Amino acid sequence: MVRSTGHHYEYLIPFLDLYFGDIAGYARSTKRFWRWDNDEMKQAQETIKLSFFERHPDYLELEVMITSDDTPDLYTYMVVHEQMRTLLLKLFGLFIERNTGLSQEQENT
């Protein structure tokens, strides 16, 4: 139980592990992106489109407690994974745009 909120958050760690794992898994797969079709890219986008607190709004009140002073390790993990998530979403968008352009060129020839 978190003292200041009075709520139990027994699944916080497993949800964080899954969230971090999804992002890290896609980050490790970047060399294979060029082989993915748009459906695979869109599925990846869908998986990581939401931040942790958007995905798990039950934990939203904890967000203000995760600071560099109070929880430095967790704060760093959250920041790094948010940066990776944002960059991956941009990369997925670029690949989808590129694949769509290539598909349209093939249709026109």
C-alpha positions in Angstrom: 0.0 0.0 0.0 1.2 3.5 -0.8 1.0 5.5 2.4 0.0 8.9 1.0 -2.7 7.6 -1.3 -4.2 4.8 0.8 -4.5 2.6 -2.3 -3.1 -0.8 -3.0 -1.0 -1.2 -6.1 -0.1 -4.8 -6.1 0.2 -5.0 -9.9 2.3 -1.9 -10.4 5.6 -3.8 -10.8 4.2 -6.5 -13.2 2.5 -3.7 -15.3 5.7 -1.7 -15.4 7.7 -4.8 -16.4 5.3 -5.5 -19.3 5.3 -1.8 -20.4 9.1 -1.6 -20.3 9.5 -5.0 -22.0 7.2 -4.0 -24.9 9.2 -0.9 -25.6 12.6 -2.6 -25.1 11.5 -5.4 -27.4 10.7 -3.1 -30.2 13.9 -1.1 -29.6 15.9 -4.4 -30.0 14.0 -5.2 -33.2 14.9 -2.0 -35.2 17.2 -3.8 -37.6 14.3 -6.0 -38.7 11.8 -3.2 -39.3 12.6 -2.9 -43.0 11.1 -6.4 -43.5 7.8 -5.6 -41.7 4.7 -4.7 -43.6 2.4 -1.9 -42.7 0.1 -4.1 -40.7 3.0 -5.2 -38.5 4.1 -1.6 -38.1 0.6 -0.5 -37.2 0.3 -3.3 -34.6 3.6 -2.2 -33.0 2.3 1.4 -33.0 -0.9 0.3 -31.3 1.1 -1.6 -28.7 3.2 1.4 -27.6 1.0 4.3 -28.5 0.0 5.1 -24.9 2.3 6.1 -22.1 2.3 4.0 -18.9 -0.2 6.2 -17.1 -2.4 6.4 -20.2 -2.4 2.7 -20.4 -2.9 2.2 -16.7 -4.9 5.2 -15.4 -5.5 3.5 -12.1 -1.9 4.4 -11.2 -2.1 8.0 -12.4 -1.9 9.5 -8.9 1.5 7.8 -8.5 2.9 9.8 -11.4 3.6 12.9 -9.3 5.5 10.7 -6.7 7.9 9.4 -9.3 10.6 12.1 -9.2 14.4 12.2 -9.6 14.7 12.9 -5.8 12.2 10.4 -4.4 12.5 7.5 -6.8 15.6 8.1 -8.9 15.9 4.7 -10.5 12.3 4.4 -11.4 12.2 8.0 -12.6 15.2 7.3 -14.9 13.6 4.2 -16.3 10.4 6.0 -16.9 12.1 8.9 -18.7 14.3 6.6 -20.8 11.5 4.4 -21.9 9.3 7.4 -22.7 12.0 8.7 -24.9 12.4 5.3 -26.6 8.6 5.0 -27.0 8.4 8.4 -28.6 11.3 7.7 -31.0 9.9 4.3 -31.9 6.5 5.8 -32.7 8.2 8.3 -35.1 10.2 5.5 -36.7 7.1 3.4 -37.2 5.4 6.3 -38.8 8.3 6.9 -41.2 8.4 3.2 -42.2 4.6 3.2 -42.8 4.9 6.4 -44.8 7.8 4.9 -46.8 6.0 1.6 -47.3 2.8 3.3 -48.4 4.8 5.4 -50.9 6.5 2.4 -52.3 3.2 0.6 -52.6 1.7 3.5 -54.5 4.7 3.7 -56.8 4.4 0.0 -57.6 0.7 0.4 -58.4 1.5 3.3 -60.7 4.1 1.3 -62.7 
